[in-house]
Amino acid sequence: MKNTLLPLLIICSAYHTNAQTSKQEYMVVPVISQQSFYLKGGSRAIGHNGSRQVLQINLPANTIEWYYTVTTRSHRGQFLNSDLTGQLVKLVDPKNGMAPKASVLVADGTGLCDVYLMTNPNEVIKYVNKKPAASFLMNDSRQNYASGAVQVKDFLGGSCFLVIRNPSSHLGVNVNIEVSAIVLSSPINSSTVMQ
């Protein structure tokens, strides 16, 4: 009897193990829905942060890539929301992630700004106080940028900073930023074994 039960238990155990599947899905998580601000020209910026702005980015767990959009305006007025999260939801396949050659659409900008992705808070403080700072991720930063979407894969965990600067010494600029992350959901075990 023992000899016939052992193979049966091994087969049942293997069936149970194979029947449990691990399902991970790609999801889009909004990080900053829309943040708009005005940056003074460098020579007209009196006081703290007049020509520079810092946005702290707190990335969700299991981020595999994230995006930020920038739109600039040389005059005041409402920004059209590019709906970064909504666009990414349409471009991300829950099973396979971001579609190849997918692109995010952003309205044309009419001003210019510099956007630096920084990970060291001490460097951020130095830069905001207009002291030299060299620690930023150049691949994920932009200079003299009017508008567009930037995909980030170099920094995926924890907190970082987008430091936005008006490169003009005289003209002010309005800036709009949106940030969304693509995350891989935690595995969910589902069993198809009949009980």
Rosetta blueprint (number, residue, H / E / L):
1 M L
2 K H
3 N H
4 T H
5 L H
6 L H
7 P H
8 L H
9 L H
10 I H
11 I H
12 C H
13 S H
14 A H
15 Y H
16 H H
17 T H
18 N H
19 A H
20 Q L
21 T E
22 S E
23 K E
24 Q L
25 E L
26 Y E
27 M E
28 V E
29 V E
30 P E
31 V E
32 I E
33 S E
34 Q E
35 Q E
36 S E
37 F E
38 Y E
39 L E
40 K L
41 G L
42 G H
43 S H
44 R H
45 A L
46 I L
47 G L
48 H L
49 N L
50 G L
51 S L
52 R E
53 Q E
54 V E
55 L E
56 Q E
57 I E
58 N E
59 L L
60 P L
61 A L
62 N L
63 T E
64 I E
65 E E
66 W E
67 Y E
68 Y E
69 T E
70 V E
71 T E
72 T E
73 R E
74 S L
75 H L
76 R L
77 G L
78 Q L
79 F L
80 L L
81 N L
82 S L
83 D L
84 L H
85 T H
86 G H
87 Q H
88 L H
89 V H
90 K H
91 L H
92 V E
93 D E
94 P L
95 K L
96 N L
97 G E
98 M E
99 A L
100 P L
101 K L
102 A L
103 S L
104 V L
105 L L
106 V L
107 A L
108 D L
109 G L
110 T L
111 G L
112 L L
113 C E
114 D E
115 V E
116 Y E
117 L E
118 M E
119 T L
120 N L
121 P H
122 N H
123 E H
124 V H
125 I H
126 K H
127 Y H
128 V H
129 N L
130 K L
131 K L
132 P L
133 A L
134 A L
135 S L
136 F L
137 L E
138 M E
139 N E
140 D E
141 S E
142 R E
143 Q E
144 N E
145 Y E
146 A L
147 S E
148 G E
149 A E
150 V E
151 Q E
152 V E
153 K L
154 D L
155 F L
156 L L
157 G L
158 G L
159 S E
160 C E
161 F E
162 L E
163 V E
164 I E
165 R E
166 N L
167 P L
168 S L
169 S L
170 H L
171 L L
172 G L
173 V E
174 N E
175 V E
176 N E
177 I E
178 E E
179 V E
180 S E
181 A E
182 I E
183 V E
184 L E
185 S L
186 S L
187 P L
188 I E
189 N E
190 S E
191 S L
192 T L
193 V L
194 M L
195 Q L
